[in-house]
Amino acid sequence: MTLDLPMTMASVAHALLRAVRWSQDRPYKVIVKGKPLWWLEGDEKEIGGFYTTRIVIADSRQLAIEPAIDLVKQEIDAFAENPADDSVVIKAEECIQLSGIVMRQIGGFTFWGKPVSRE
């Protein structure tokens, strides 16, 4: 496990501020789903989707969702091949308040492809 120093420092700072009641910010784990996602697989475009998780520090569950989705959008824009009329729809599936100090950001994606027809 690699220590994410900026995330750890922010988490510690917010934990200290909560202890003296100067801040209500807490870490949240936001599970995000996106579809349809077009990408190149060899010479063909594949259509599927993804799940991913991001950790954000926010004042409430509602305020945690937007920055998590923004982080994912920035990453997806780097490789998505969607046509303009079929953009990726990204939404939060779950948002969980965490306790303690967060030591690292969660990253990566779990992708799924389009179903294979069995004709």
C-alpha positions in Angstrom: 0.0 0.0 0.0 1.4 3.4 -1.1 0.9 6.3 1.2 -0.9 9.2 -0.6 0.7 12.2 1.3 -1.7 14.9 0.1 -4.8 12.8 0.9 -3.3 11.8 4.3 -2.5 15.4 5.2 -5.9 16.6 4.3 -7.6 13.8 6.2 -5.5 14.5 9.3 -6.2 18.2 9.1 -9.9 17.7 8.8 -9.9 15.2 11.7 -8.1 17.8 13.9 -10.6 20.5 12.8 -13.5 18.2 13.6 -12.0 17.4 17.1 -12.1 21.1 17.9 -15.5 21.5 16.2 -14.2 23.9 13.5 -15.2 21.7 10.6 -17.8 19.2 9.7 -15.9 17.8 6.7 -15.5 14.1 6.7 -14.1 11.5 4.2 -16.6 9.8 1.9 -16.2 6.8 -0.3 -18.2 7.3 -3.5 -18.9 4.4 -5.8 -19.5 5.7 -9.4 -21.0 4.0 -12.4 -20.7 5.2 -16.0 -22.2 4.0 -19.3 -22.2 3.8 -22.2 -18.4 3.9 -22.6 -16.9 3.5 -26.0 -13.2 2.6 -26.4 -11.0 1.1 -29.0 -10.2 -2.6 -28.8 -7.8 -3.3 -31.7 -9.6 -2.0 -34.8 -13.1 -2.1 -33.3 -14.9 0.1 -31.0 -16.3 -1.6 -27.9 -19.3 -0.4 -25.9 -19.7 -1.1 -22.2 -19.4 0.7 -18.9 -17.5 0.9 -15.7 -17.5 1.1 -11.9 -15.0 3.0 -9.9 -14.5 4.3 -6.4 -13.2 7.7 -5.3 -12.5 9.1 -1.8 -13.4 12.8 -1.2 -13.6 15.0 1.8 -16.8 17.0 2.1 -19.3 18.4 4.5 -22.1 16.0 3.6 -23.0 13.0 1.4 -24.7 15.3 -1.1 -21.6 17.5 -1.3 -19.2 14.5 -1.7 -20.9 13.2 -4.9 -20.1 16.1 -7.3 -16.3 16.2 -6.7 -16.1 12.4 -7.0 -17.9 12.5 -10.3 -15.7 15.4 -11.5 -12.6 13.4 -10.7 -13.9 10.4 -12.7 -15.0 12.6 -15.7 -11.5 14.0 -16.0 -10.0 10.5 -16.1 -12.6 9.1 -18.5 -12.3 12.1 -20.9 -8.6 11.0 -21.5 -9.6 7.7 -23.2 -13.4 7.6 -24.0 -14.2 7.4 -27.7 -17.9 8.2 -27.4 -19.6 10.0 -30.3 -21.0 13.5 -29.4 -24.5 12.2 -29.4 -23.8 9.3 -27.0 -21.8 10.7 -24.1 -20.9 8.8 -21.0 -23.6 9.1 -18.2 -21.8 9.1 -14.9 -23.7 8.8 -11.6 -23.0 7.9 -8.0 -24.3 4.5 -7.0 -23.4 4.8 -3.3 -21.8 7.3 -1.0 -20.5 6.1 2.4 -19.2 8.2 5.2 -15.8 6.9 6.4 -14.3 7.3 9.9 -10.7 7.8 10.9 -7.9 9.0 8.7 -7.7 8.2 5.0 -4.2 7.1 4.0 -4.6 6.8 0.2 -6.9 7.6 -2.7 -8.6 4.7 -4.4 -8.2 4.5 -8.1 -8.7 2.3 -11.1 -11.8 1.1 -13.0 -13.7 -2.1 -13.4 -15.0 -2.3 -17.0 -17.6 -4.4 -18.6 -18.2 -4.9 -22.3 -21.3 -5.2 -24.3 -23.1 -8.6 -24.0 -22.1 -11.1 -26.7 -25.0 -12.3 -28.8 -25.4 -16.1 -28.9 -26.9 -16.5 -32.4 
